[in-house]
Structure formats: structure tokens, C-alpha cells
Amino acid sequence: MISSNDFRSGVTIEIDGSVWRVVEFLHVKPGKGSAFVRTKLKNVQTGSVVERTFRAGETVPQATIEKRTMQHTYKEAEQYVFMDMETFEEASLTPEQLGDRTRFLKEGMEVNILFWNEQVLEVELPTSIILEVTQTDPGVKGDTATGGSKPAIVETGAQVMVPLFISIGERIKVDTRDGSYLGRE
């Protein structure tokens, strides 16, 4: 159990049989009446966001989330197979469970998978990865780093906007959170 006074951003709690993450919180002490905590909660399973108010000192169950480092080993039909790096157990995830993270997922990549009651909640990719450019328009002499950008397809099939001087076969660093170009490798 956790008190509403101990809420911080990122804390996970259980309400009505589902897991919620505290996104924002504000302790309010009005001049008249008792104090309360106003929160913005995000459902980890569905992604919906709600605002909820708790009395100061009210206790709610804290969700115990287990983080396991797993390696993406292969894709079988519509399932992505991951292997636990400590126990060598395998877990299969659907594209729905992974969401848009499949854009930057490649074989051999280590990811963190969050479990709650042996259910997969979320897959955390590394914040940046190195990918090879497989398709883009050719660069022309005179293209500069500040001149603009063009679309490029990387080895995972994702489209990334890159500077004009990037060509096919180059390895680039990409931010997995928003798909932005970070630099050459």
C-alpha cells in the first residue's frame, strides 16, 4: 500500500483491477477543509488518461511491476519471440502488445519488458539505436547538414527523416521515442 502523500511521477498503483501510472500530481491545501492530492493517471494497459482526486493520506495498493531484460530472438508468423537473458525462458508478444515499437525492433536487440501478474504491460526499447539506411534518394554534391532533410528507409522498415548528405548503406543513430535522426555512426 502507498499513501497518496507519497505519490511521485512514475509511481504505479492498482485501481479497479488495472495498473495506473502517476503522470502528474499536486498536493492542495485549501484554506478551508482538508488537504487532497489531485493527480493525472495513465492506464498502462490501454493508454487512457484520467484525472482523479485522493484525500491526503489515503492509501491505495501499489502495483508491483517486474522489469526483465529480454532479447528479441526471431519473428514467427505474427508473433515476436523474446528470450529472458537470465532464465532463457521465451515469451511471445503480438504486434498489438508492442504497438509502434515494432518500427525499430530488430533481431538480437535487448529490450526491457515490464510484467504485472505475469502479464506484459509495456516494452521499453533503448532510447537510441544504430540502423543502416537501405533506401533513400541519392545525395548531390553541395548538400549540407543544415540544408534540409529527406525521407530514408532503415533496415527495420521504418521511415526516418535524415539530412540530404546521408546515402544508402550508411549507419545512422535514431531516437526510438520519436523516430528522429540523431547523427551518423
C-alpha positions in Angstrom: 0.0 0.0 0.0 1.1 3.5 -0.8 -0.2 6.8 0.7 -1.4 9.5 -1.6 1.1 11.8 0.1 3.9 9.6 -1.4 2.8 10.0 -5.0 5.5 10.9 -7.4 5.6 10.9 -11.2 6.2 7.4 -12.5 4.7 5.6 -9.4 2.4 2.7 -10.4 -0.8 1.9 -8.5 -3.7 -0.5 -8.8 -7.2 0.8 -9.1 -10.2 -1.4 -10.1 -8.0 -4.3 -11.2 -5.8 -2.3 -13.6 -2.4 -0.6 -13.4 -2.2 3.2 -13.5 1.0 5.3 -13.6 1.0 8.7 -12.0 1.8 11.3 -14.7 1.2 14.5 -12.7 0.3 15.2 -9.1 -0.4 18.2 -7.0 -0.8 18.5 -3.2 -3.6 21.0 -2.5 -4.1 22.5 1.0 -7.2 24.7 0.8 -7.8 27.4 3.4 -11.0 25.7 4.5 -11.4 21.9 4.6 -8.9 19.0 4.4 -6.0 18.6 2.1 -6.2 16.5 -1.0 -4.0 15.3 -3.9 -5.0 16.0 -7.4 -3.5 13.5 -9.9 -3.4 12.7 -13.6 -3.2 8.9 -14.1 -2.4 7.0 -17.2 -3.6 3.4 -17.7 -0.5 1.4 -18.5 -2.5 -1.3 -20.4 -4.8 0.9 -22.5 -3.0 4.3 -22.5 -6.1 6.2 -21.4 -5.6 9.2 -19.1 -7.9 10.3 -16.3 -7.8 12.9 -13.6 -8.5 11.7 -10.1 -8.5 13.3 -6.6 -7.4 11.5 -3.5 -7.8 12.5 0.1 -4.5 13.4 1.8 -3.1 10.2 3.4 -5.5 7.9 1.6 -3.8 4.6 0.8 -4.1 2.7 -2.4 -2.4 -0.6 -3.5 0.9 -0.1 -5.2 1.4 -2.2 -8.4 4.5 -4.4 -8.2 5.9 -4.3 -11.7 8.8 -6.6 -12.6 11.2 -5.4 -15.2 13.0 -8.2 -17.2 15.8 -7.7 -19.8 14.9 -9.8 -22.8 16.4 -10.3 -26.2 14.3 -10.3 -29.4 15.3 -13.6 -31.0 13.1 -14.0 -34.0 9.6 -13.3 -35.5 7.3 -16.3 -36.1 4.2 -15.6 -38.2 2.6 -12.7 -36.3 4.4 -13.3 -33.0 7.6 -11.6 -31.8 9.6 -14.0 -29.7 11.8 -12.7 -26.8 14.2 -14.7 -24.6 14.8 -13.9 -21.0 18.6 -13.3 -20.6 18.8 -14.9 -17.2 16.4 -17.9 -17.2 16.4 -18.5 -21.0 12.5 -18.7 -21.0 10.8 -17.4 -24.1 7.8 -15.1 -24.3 5.8 -14.4 -27.5 4.2 -11.0 -28.0 1.7 -9.8 -30.6 2.1 -6.6 -32.7 -0.8 -5.2 -30.7 1.2 -5.6 -27.4 4.3 -4.0 -29.0 2.4 -1.1 -30.7 4.5 1.2 -32.9 7.7 -0.1 -31.2 7.9 -2.7 -34.0 9.2 0.1 -36.3 12.6 0.0 -34.6 12.8 -3.6 -33.3 15.5 -5.8 -34.9 16.7 -9.3 -34.1 19.2 -9.6 -31.3 18.1 -6.3 -29.7 17.8 -6.3 -25.9 14.7 -4.6 -24.5 13.1 -4.2 -21.1 9.7 -5.8 -20.7 7.5 -4.8 -17.8 5.4 -7.5 -16.3 2.5 -7.3 -13.8 0.9 -10.5 -12.5 2.8 -12.3 -15.4 1.0 -10.1 -17.9 3.1 -8.0 -20.3 2.4 -4.3 -19.7 4.9 -2.5 -21.7 8.0 -3.0 -23.9 10.8 -0.4 -23.4 13.3 0.0 -26.3 16.7 1.6 -25.8 16.4 5.3 -26.3 18.6 5.3 -29.3 19.7 2.6 -31.8 22.0 2.3 -34.8 20.4 1.3 -38.0 21.5 1.0 -41.6 19.9 3.1 -44.3 18.5 0.7 -47.0 16.7 3.2 -49.3 16.9 6.9 -49.8 17.3 9.4 -52.7 21.0 9.9 -53.6 22.9 12.8 -52.2 24.1 15.5 -54.5 27.3 17.5 -54.3 26.7 20.6 -52.3 24.1 19.1 -49.9 24.9 20.4 -46.4 23.9 19.4 -42.9 21.8 22.5 -42.5 20.2 22.4 -45.9 17.1 20.3 -45.3 16.0 16.7 -44.9 14.7 13.8 -46.9 13.0 10.5 -46.1 15.1 7.4 -45.7 14.0 3.8 -45.0 16.2 1.9 -42.5 16.8 -1.8 -42.1 13.7 -2.4 -39.8 11.4 -0.8 -42.5 10.8 2.4 -40.6 10.9 5.8 -42.3 13.2 8.4 -40.8 13.8 12.0 -41.9 17.6 12.4 -42.5 19.9 15.2 -43.8 20.4 15.4 -47.5 24.0 14.1 -47.4 23.0 10.6 -46.0 23.2 7.9 -48.6 22.3 4.2 -48.8 24.5 1.9 -46.7 25.3 4.4 -44.0 24.7 3.6 -40.4 22.7 6.3 -38.5 21.7 6.8 -34.9 17.9 7.1 -34.4 15.9 8.1 -31.3 13.3 5.3 -30.8 10.9 7.6 -28.9 10.0 9.9 -31.8 11.9 8.4 -34.8 14.2 11.4 -35.2 17.7 11.3 -36.7 20.5 11.8 -34.1 23.6 11.5 -36.2 25.9 9.3 -38.2 27.7 6.3 -36.7 
